[in-house]
Amino acid sequence: MATMNISLPDALREFVDEQVTRDGYATSSEYLRELIRRDQRRLQLRDMLLQGAQSPESGSADSNYFEALRQRAGPRSIAQRRA
């Protein structure tokens, strides 16, 4: 694993320290890695949404469409969501 040093103003450093303590991270590095991962997922989702918006329409999402999705997911998935 590579090391990266960053400089933060005191106010940001205090904020990071508070988040580490509040959310139970072991270190500030762990907290920052989690923030970076969240941003990566956010950008991936944004790209997928843009791709979907640019793709041709493939049909309507009516009640039959959602019922077919429920059938494919099966009863186990429904029970897991309720738990």
GROMACS elastic network, one bead per residue, 0.5 to 0.9 nm:
[ bonds ]
;  ai    aj funct       b0    kb
    7    13     6  0.87664   500
    8    11     6  0.78902   500
    8    12     6  0.58921   500
    8    13     6  0.57700   500
    9    12     6  0.54634   500
    9    13     6  0.62637   500
    9    14     6  0.87118   500
   10    13     6  0.50322   500
   10    14     6  0.60878   500
   10    15     6  0.85487   500
   11    14     6  0.51840   500
   11    15     6  0.62430   500
   11    16     6  0.87724   500
   12    16     6  0.61779   500
   12    17     6  0.85550   500
   13    16     6  0.51298   500
   13    17     6  0.61784   500
   13    18     6  0.86113   500
   14    17     6  0.50518   500
   14    18     6  0.61335   500
   14    19     6  0.86470   500
   15    18     6  0.50883   500
   15    19     6  0.62449   500
   15    20     6  0.86448   500
   16    19     6  0.51038   500
   16    20     6  0.61281   500
   16    21     6  0.86417   500
   16    28     6  0.66190   500
   16    31     6  0.77582   500
   16    32     6  0.83964   500
   17    20     6  0.51138   500
   17    21     6  0.62793   500
   17    22     6  0.85506   500
   17    27     6  0.86045   500
   17    28     6  0.67355   500
   18    21     6  0.52060   500
   18    22     6  0.59204   500
   18    23     6  0.84043   500
   19    23     6  0.57346   500
   19    24     6  0.79497   500
   19    25     6  0.79378   500
   19    28     6  0.85088   500
   19    31     6  0.77258   500
   20    23     6  0.55499   500
   20    24     6  0.57444   500
   20    26     6  0.70272   500
   20    27     6  0.65442   500
   20    28     6  0.60407   500
   20    30     6  0.83514   500
   20    31     6  0.62845   500
   21    24     6  0.53504   500
   21    25     6  0.66050   500
   21    26     6  0.82509   500
   21    27     6  0.88256   500
   22    25     6  0.80381   500
   23    31     6  0.87592   500
   24    27     6  0.87698   500
   25    28     6  0.71656   500
   25    29     6  0.87534   500
   25    30     6  0.62364   500
   25    31     6  0.60628   500
   26    29     6  0.83074   500
   26    30     6  0.65654   500
   26    31     6  0.80740   500
   27    30     6  0.52545   500
   27    31     6  0.66318   500
   27    32     6  0.88728   500
   28    31     6  0.50181   500
   28    32     6  0.62006   500
   28    33     6  0.85786   500
   29    32     6  0.51163   500
   29    33     6  0.60679   500
   29    34     6  0.85965   500
   30    33     6  0.51364   500
   30    34     6  0.63056   500
   30    35     6  0.88013   500
   31    34     6  0.52101   500
   31    35     6  0.64336   500
   31    36     6  0.88502   500
   32    35     6  0.50052   500
   32    36     6  0.62472   500
   32    37     6  0.86303   500
   33    36     6  0.51113   500
   33    37     6  0.61905   500
   33    38     6  0.86562   500
   34    37     6  0.50524   500
   34    38     6  0.61829   500
   34    39     6  0.86346   500
   35    38     6  0.51135   500
   35    39     6  0.62635   500
   35    40     6  0.86758   500
   36    39     6  0.50683   500
   36    40     6  0.61936   500
   36    41     6  0.87201   500
   37    41     6  0.62660   500
   37    42     6  0.85702   500
   38    41     6  0.51305   500
   38    42     6  0.60951   500
   38    43     6  0.86398   500
   39    43     6  0.61582   500
   39    44     6  0.85373   500
   40    43     6  0.52086   500
   40    44     6  0.61857   500
   40    45     6  0.86412   500
   41    45     6  0.60756   500
   41    46     6  0.84822   500
   42    45     6  0.51436   500
   42    46     6  0.61216   500
   42    47     6  0.86547   500
   43    47     6  0.61494   500
   43    48     6  0.86044   500
   44    47     6  0.51086   500
   44    48     6  0.62252   500
   44    49     6  0.86320   500
   45    48     6  0.50531   500
   45    49     6  0.61085   500
   45    50     6  0.85594   500
   46    49     6  0.51156   500
   46    50     6  0.61623   500
   46    51     6  0.85804   500
   47    50     6  0.50993   500
   47    51     6  0.61022   500
   47    52     6  0.85223   500
   48    51     6  0.50290   500
   48    52     6  0.60642   500
   48    53     6  0.85482   500
   49    52     6  0.50047   500
   49    53     6  0.60856   500
   49    54     6  0.86043   500
   50    53     6  0.50324   500
   50    54     6  0.62178   500
   50    55     6  0.86361   500
   51    54     6  0.51483   500
   51    55     6  0.61358   500
   52    55     6  0.51200   500
   52    56     6  0.81946   500
   53    56     6  0.80591   500
   53    57     6  0.88436   500
   54    57     6  0.89659   500
   55    58     6  0.85490   500
   57    60     6  0.81781   500
   59    62     6  0.89635   500
   60    65     6  0.76196   500
   61    64     6  0.76846   500
   61    65     6  0.53920   500
   61    66     6  0.69132   500
   62    65     6  0.53004   500
   62    66     6  0.66149   500
   62    67     6  0.87919   500
   63    66     6  0.52093   500
   63    67     6  0.60923   500
   63    68     6  0.86195   500
   64    67     6  0.50415   500
   64    68     6  0.61718   500
   64    69     6  0.86741   500
   65    68     6  0.52418   500
   65    69     6  0.64535   500
   65    70     6  0.88852   500
   66    70     6  0.62775   500
   66    71     6  0.86733   500
   67    70     6  0.50184   500
   67    71     6  0.62372   500
   67    72     6  0.86882   500
   68    71     6  0.50607   500
   68    72     6  0.62526   500
   68    73     6  0.86270   500
   69    72     6  0.51162   500
   69    73     6  0.61398   500
   69    74     6  0.86014   500
   70    73     6  0.50645   500
   70    74     6  0.61368   500
   70    75     6  0.80292   500
   70    77     6  0.85973   500
   70    78     6  0.80005   500
   71    74     6  0.51506   500
   71    75     6  0.78095   500
   73    76     6  0.76090   500
   73    77     6  0.58076   500
   73    78     6  0.75920   500
   74    77     6  0.57868   500
   74    78     6  0.69214   500
   75    78     6  0.51501   500
   75    79     6  0.62613   500
   75    80     6  0.86843   500
   76    79     6  0.51619   500
   76    80     6  0.62196   500
   76    81     6  0.87894   500
   77    80     6  0.50732   500
   77    81     6  0.63474   500
   77    82     6  0.88395   500
   78    81     6  0.52545   500
   78    82     6  0.65143   500
   78    83     6  0.89287   500
   79    82     6  0.52254   500
   79    83     6  0.63986   500
   80    83     6  0.52304   500
